[in-house]
Amino acid sequence: MKKVIAIITPGGIGAGLENQGFPAIVQITNRLTDNYEIHIYSNSFISKKENNIEYHYAPQWIRFSLVRWIYLIFSILFSQFNKKKYDLFFSFWGYPSGAIAVVFSKIVNRPSIVILLGGESSSLPQINYGLMRYPITRSIILWTCRRCTRLITLTKYQAENLFKYGMRREVEVIPMGCDSEIFKPTIKERSAQLKIIHVGNLNPVKDQKTLIDSFALICKSIDATLRIIGPDFRNGELQNYAEYIGINHKVDFIGAMPYTKIVENLQWADCFILTSLSEGQNNSIMEAMTCGLLPMSTKVGLMADLNEEYGIVVDIGDYKSLSEKTISLFNNRQEWDKRVEKSTAWAKEHDLNWTLGRIITQIEDLTKSFVR
């Protein structure tokens, strides 16, 4: 008989472009059904469903998020005490889903796992981003981190941010790998033109202005082209900026793209540049590494953990160093290839199967001592 797991999440499943959700979350939850009976409680409406998962969410006509969360809480109560007794409460994101998972785990004496994915450990008041900037949400998140049975972060960088706010406990660091059967390197001849790609929402936390400033300096020394993929939440501001500084003819803003189309664009490129102000991990750079691209990043998320043995890492906002290091490494083929080989091997070793195995190990370790 399969163990029954309640997964609580603000969203990320069966919504968004082509109802693809947050691909890494969708892949993990779908694969967990091989071992467990999965019930998903989502604050967001789910359009695309899998037959082997039971879904719970509020009707679409309920517009207020707080009311939808209350609806989900009562749904969990009904299922727990009238239908299914859950063996484990599992949360993607720490707030408020993580807090709800912890409360229910305490009520019914079952273990809980909370995975922090991003903004829960950040505070960037200058762009109004990060839940740590508010005393109430910060207190709830830290309480959740201390009280959950197992706390998982995607990177050491993320865990260290929590430690800065006074969180003291053991943390499991489990990066989210990608499917290495889909994302894989291709053999291509290196040309005189440097092909750069960036995948991410166009918003202030990704700081694509730093990307464009760096690219403008790169173009002064190297023939280069930049492809930016992602929905625009800045209303054309970045496109106008690229035109203002005279490099718009070298930058291709593609917009939102289905996940299934990302791989062919990554395989087109030589390197991936990330200039974020904050990241939990950043799955796109993991996918790029798996495809054999050189990763370049500000000192956030995954690349803050790996550092320059695996690519290029610069301080946040330092577009000059980013351009200088890119030009230098482009002219040093041996060192470029060395870092690509190392980063690709690391990404393939820590792929989706590795991540899933680590998560299942955590689940089995916690549930073996609890009896229904």
C-alpha positions as MATLAB code, in Angstrom:
seq = 'MKKVIAIITPGGIGAGLENQGFPAIVQITNRLTDNYEIHIYSNSFISKKENNIEYHYAPQWIRFSLVRWIYLIFSILFSQFNKKKYDLFFSFWGYPSGAIAVVFSKIVNRPSIVILLGGESSSLPQINYGLMRYPITRSIILWTCRRCTRLITLTKYQAENLFKYGMRREVEVIPMGCDSEIFKPTIKERSAQLKIIHVGNLNPVKDQKTLIDSFALICKSIDATLRIIGPDFRNGELQNYAEYIGINHKVDFIGAMPYTKIVENLQWADCFILTSLSEGQNNSIMEAMTCGLLPMSTKVGLMADLNEEYGIVVDIGDYKSLSEKTISLFNNRQEWDKRVEKSTAWAKEHDLNWTLGRIITQIEDLTKSFVR';
ca = [
       0.000    0.000    0.000;
       1.434    3.360   -1.052;
       2.076    6.066    1.496;
      -0.130    9.127    1.042;
       1.447   12.572    0.732;
      -0.297   15.944    0.815;
       1.586   18.493   -1.291;
       0.658   22.111   -0.515;
       1.694   24.840   -2.922;
       0.735   28.412   -3.900;
       0.764   27.272   -7.544;
       3.249   26.104  -10.140;
       1.133   23.190  -11.375;
      -1.221   23.113  -14.367;
      -1.241   26.863  -15.002;
       0.605   29.535  -16.972;
       1.795   29.276  -20.586;
       0.299   26.127  -22.148;
      -0.627   25.081  -18.587;
       2.976   23.936  -18.126;
       3.308   25.389  -14.614;
       6.727   25.433  -12.960;
       8.290   22.569  -14.965;
      10.607   21.312  -12.208;
       7.730   21.086   -9.694;
       5.485   19.350  -12.227;
       8.204   16.830  -13.081;
       8.934   16.051   -9.429;
       5.285   15.625   -8.411;
       4.538   13.442  -11.429;
       7.523   11.204  -10.744;
       6.647   10.883   -7.054;
       3.442    9.091   -8.070;
       5.552    6.038   -8.937;
       6.173    5.584   -5.208;
       3.377    7.438   -3.406;
      -0.258    8.426   -3.573;
      -0.147   12.178   -4.190;
      -2.771   14.768   -3.225;
      -2.042   18.334   -4.355;
      -3.539   21.365   -2.608;
      -2.974   24.429   -4.789;
      -3.918   28.048   -4.159;
      -4.013   28.517   -7.933;
      -6.545   26.984  -10.294;
      -5.216   23.876  -12.059;
      -6.138   23.492  -15.727;
      -3.953   20.546  -16.716;
      -4.311   17.423  -14.592;
      -2.656   14.002  -14.401;
      -4.917   10.994  -13.842;
      -2.825    9.539  -11.038;
      -2.914   12.654   -8.812;
      -5.818   13.944   -6.733;
      -6.175   17.723   -6.995;
      -7.763   20.174   -4.560;
      -8.207   23.895   -5.296;
     -10.765   26.621   -4.799;
     -13.343   27.454   -7.502;
     -12.188   30.079  -10.001;
     -14.873   32.529   -8.881;
     -13.096   32.919   -5.522;
     -10.784   35.821   -6.342;
      -9.170   36.652   -3.006;
      -6.032   34.664   -2.191;
      -6.755   34.582    1.551;
     -10.200   33.085    0.930;
      -8.692   30.458   -1.367;
      -6.192   29.499    1.343;
      -9.016   29.160    3.867;
     -10.854   26.953    1.374;
      -7.759   24.745    1.053;
      -7.314   24.491    4.818;
     -10.866   23.185    5.182;
     -10.260   20.814    2.251;
      -7.218   19.376    4.033;
      -9.201   19.034    7.259;
     -12.009   17.207    5.467;
      -9.645   14.825    3.681;
      -7.500   14.137    6.738;
     -10.368   13.330    9.085;
     -12.961   11.891    6.685;
     -11.154   10.409    3.674;
      -7.373   10.015    3.687;
      -4.917   10.090    6.552;
      -1.730   11.628    5.231;
       1.641   10.110    6.027;
       3.523   13.326    5.295;
       2.845   16.994    4.575;
       5.052   18.418    1.847;
       5.288   22.061    0.789;
       6.779   23.839   -2.179;
       7.657   27.357   -0.967;
       7.785   28.340    2.672;
       4.985   30.886    2.826;
       2.163   30.430    3.435;
       2.048   26.822    2.207;
       5.011   25.800    4.374;
       3.404   27.179    7.521;
       0.148   25.351    6.718;
       2.038   22.079    6.189;
       3.817   22.472    9.534;
       0.602   23.256   11.443;
      -1.183   20.196   10.073;
       1.826   17.984   10.723;
       1.794   19.067   14.372;
      -1.972   18.547   14.714;
      -1.934   14.952   13.444;
       1.608   14.013   14.521;
       3.036   13.443   11.050;
       6.323   14.675    9.554;
       6.612   17.665    7.242;
       9.019   18.667    4.499;
       9.336   22.277    3.341;
      11.298   23.211    0.217;
      12.217   26.893   -0.096;
      12.348   27.995   -3.719;
      13.178   31.697   -3.864;
      11.760   34.867   -2.394;
      11.245   33.438    1.102;
      14.903   34.014    1.974;
      15.318   37.394    0.255;
      14.926   41.057    1.141;
      15.290   43.619   -1.648;
      13.283   46.660   -0.538;
      14.664   48.760   -3.407;
      12.572   46.700   -5.852;
       9.870   45.630   -3.381;
      10.930   41.969   -3.539;
      11.439   39.269   -0.933;
       9.346   38.115    2.004;
      12.124   38.762    4.514;
      11.601   42.503    4.206;
       8.358   42.355    6.218;
       8.484   41.543    9.964;
       5.299   39.429    9.902;
       6.185   37.257    6.908;
       9.789   37.008    8.111;
       8.605   35.723   11.509;
       6.259   33.180    9.913;
       8.928   31.910    7.527;
      11.543   31.562   10.276;
       8.977   29.778   12.489;
       8.196   27.424    9.597;
      11.881   26.747    8.974;
      12.501   25.940   12.632;
       9.390   23.791   13.124;
       9.199   21.688    9.961;
      10.589   18.184   10.331;
      12.929   18.568    7.356;
      13.964   21.832    5.711;
      15.301   21.764    2.160;
      16.960   24.601    0.295;
      18.117   24.462   -3.304;
      21.543   25.982   -2.604;
      23.946   26.782    0.206;
      23.587   30.427   -0.831;
      19.907   30.243    0.058;
      20.593   28.576    3.416;
      23.239   31.171    4.280;
      20.693   33.936    3.666;
      18.414   32.299    6.237;
      21.266   32.091    8.735;
      21.717   35.861    8.403;
      18.184   36.276    9.739;
      18.830   34.096   12.763;
      17.645   30.698   11.537;
      19.632   27.977   13.315;
      19.044   24.387   12.320;
      20.301   21.659   10.003;
      19.345   22.206    6.355;
      19.326   19.704    3.500;
      20.651   21.279    0.299;
      19.105   19.602   -2.761;
      19.419   21.455   -6.082;
      16.634   20.887   -8.612;
      18.122   18.982  -11.507;
      16.668   18.871  -14.998;
      15.796   15.971  -17.264;
      19.073   15.033  -18.946;
      17.139   13.028  -21.544;
      15.644   16.293  -22.807;
      18.459   18.746  -22.067;
      21.684   17.452  -23.569;
      24.740   18.912  -25.284;
      25.050   19.047  -29.060;
      28.234   18.976  -31.074;
      28.698   22.320  -32.785;
      31.611   24.174  -34.307;
      32.640   27.270  -32.410;
      32.357   30.330  -34.630;
      33.902   33.781  -34.431;
      30.547   35.075  -33.174;
      29.703   34.587  -29.496;
      26.092   33.468  -29.059;
      24.674   34.443  -25.660;
      21.318   33.413  -24.228;
      19.272   34.476  -21.222;
      16.046   32.793  -20.088;
      13.873   34.403  -17.430;
      10.963   36.702  -16.727;
      11.745   40.292  -17.612;
      11.382   41.850  -14.170;
      13.477   43.908  -11.728;
      14.817   40.962   -9.694;
      16.428   39.458  -12.818;
      18.158   42.828  -13.475;
      18.414   42.412  -17.242;
      19.652   46.010  -17.491;
      22.982   44.748  -16.116;
      22.877   42.008  -18.773;
      22.357   44.563  -21.543;
      25.066   46.897  -20.199;
      27.528   44.018  -20.061;
      26.569   42.827  -23.536;
      27.121   46.327  -24.926;
      30.726   46.262  -23.651;
      31.264   42.723  -24.973;
      30.162   43.872  -28.438;
      32.949   46.456  -28.503;
      35.565   43.664  -28.509;
      33.733   40.601  -29.861;
      31.196   39.912  -32.574;
      28.296   38.770  -30.357;
      24.556   38.278  -30.401;
      22.126   38.010  -27.478;
      18.849   36.104  -27.324;
      16.490   36.905  -24.410;
      13.583   34.531  -23.754;
      10.844   35.260  -21.249;
       7.583   37.161  -20.692;
       7.940   40.926  -20.424;
       6.750   42.402  -17.121;
       8.558   45.693  -17.749;
       6.368   46.915  -20.599;
       9.098   47.284  -23.215;
      11.510   49.174  -20.948;
      14.460   46.870  -21.719;
      13.812   46.884  -25.465;
      13.773   50.681  -25.393;
      17.003   50.728  -23.390;
      18.749   48.408  -25.864;
      17.680   50.740  -28.667;
      18.803   53.814  -26.707;
      22.354   52.503  -26.306;
      22.466   51.336  -29.919;
      22.619   47.547  -29.632;
      19.000   46.594  -30.362;
      20.027   45.086  -33.734;
      22.157   42.571  -31.812;
      19.533   41.642  -29.198;
      16.589   39.398  -29.968;
      13.737   39.673  -27.449;
      11.713   36.525  -28.100;
       9.141   36.731  -25.315;
       7.415   33.845  -23.548;
       8.114   30.406  -24.957;
       6.823   26.898  -24.142;
       9.208   24.832  -22.046;
       9.502   22.236  -24.802;
      11.021   24.865  -27.119;
      13.687   26.090  -24.686;
      16.154   23.274  -25.329;
      16.677   24.067  -29.025;
      17.456   27.681  -28.133;
      19.946   26.603  -25.474;
      21.631   24.306  -27.969;
      22.001   27.289  -30.323;
      23.994   29.282  -27.754;
      27.580   29.210  -26.471;
      26.938   30.651  -23.021;
      24.161   31.568  -20.616;
      24.244   34.838  -18.670;
      22.260   35.428  -15.479;
      22.401   38.850  -13.800;
      19.842   38.446  -11.011;
      19.823   40.369   -7.745;
      18.584   37.246   -5.942;
      17.920   33.579   -6.743;
      17.098   30.440   -4.820;
      18.828   28.385   -7.502;
      17.678   29.318  -11.026;
      16.637   26.283  -13.037;
      17.418   27.873  -16.397;
      21.139   28.020  -15.686;
      21.054   24.336  -14.649;
      19.388   23.490  -17.976;
      22.000   25.549  -19.833;
      24.841   23.739  -18.071;
      23.290   20.376  -18.944;
      23.211   21.488  -22.602;
      26.936   22.254  -22.518;
      26.815   26.053  -22.241;
      29.260   28.071  -20.190;
      27.358   29.504  -17.179;
      27.943   33.161  -16.306;
      26.217   34.693  -13.313;
      26.133   37.231  -10.582;
      26.967   35.768   -7.174;
      23.509   34.363   -6.442;
      21.832   30.961   -6.376;
      23.595   27.969   -7.858;
      26.635   29.790   -9.243;
      27.325   31.386   -5.852;
      27.798   27.793   -4.618;
      29.862   26.537   -7.559;
      31.931   29.684   -8.233;
      34.426   30.249  -11.044;
      35.744   26.718  -11.393;
      32.550   26.071  -13.326;
      32.016   29.326  -15.225;
      32.110   33.069  -14.587;
      30.831   34.651  -11.367;
      30.764   38.387  -10.572;
      29.319   40.619   -7.883;
      25.723   41.752   -8.279;
      25.451   44.650  -10.743;
      29.109   44.435  -11.847;
      28.547   44.519  -15.595;
      32.110   45.671  -16.308;
      33.736   42.631  -14.673;
      31.206   40.383  -16.378;
      32.120   41.741  -19.805;
      35.874   41.699  -19.116;
      35.825   38.095  -17.913;
      33.659   37.026  -20.843;
      36.023   38.587  -23.384;
      39.078   37.127  -21.661;
      37.632   33.628  -21.504;
      36.320   33.783  -25.082;
      39.917   34.374  -26.180;
      41.170   31.473  -24.075;
      39.586   28.434  -25.743;
      41.305   25.898  -23.492;
      40.073   27.471  -20.253;
      36.586   28.019  -21.710;
      36.308   24.337  -22.645;
      37.669   23.251  -19.270;
      34.960   25.131  -17.374;
      32.230   23.953  -19.755;
      33.299   20.346  -19.317;
      33.275   20.685  -15.535;
      29.909   22.460  -15.311;
      28.220   20.060  -17.740;
      29.475   17.048  -15.800;
      28.216   18.545  -12.531;
      24.772   19.280  -13.995;
      24.433   15.781  -15.466;
      25.461   14.231  -12.148;
      22.815   16.312  -10.343;
      19.989   15.723  -12.810;
      16.266   15.173  -12.186;
      16.782   11.525  -11.217;
      19.381   12.544   -8.629;
      17.054   15.198   -7.183;
      14.137   12.777   -7.055;
      16.287   10.162   -5.345;
      17.360   12.638   -2.669;
      13.761   13.733   -2.037;
      12.518   10.134   -1.802;
      15.304    9.396    0.665;
      14.063   12.263    2.852;
      10.455   11.041    2.629;
      11.339    7.448    3.494;
      13.587    8.500    6.346;
      10.819   10.580    7.932;
       7.841    8.280    7.399;
       9.379    4.968    8.466;
       9.033    5.833   12.163;
       5.392    6.938   11.885;
       2.580    4.409   11.919;
      -0.859    5.218   10.495;
];
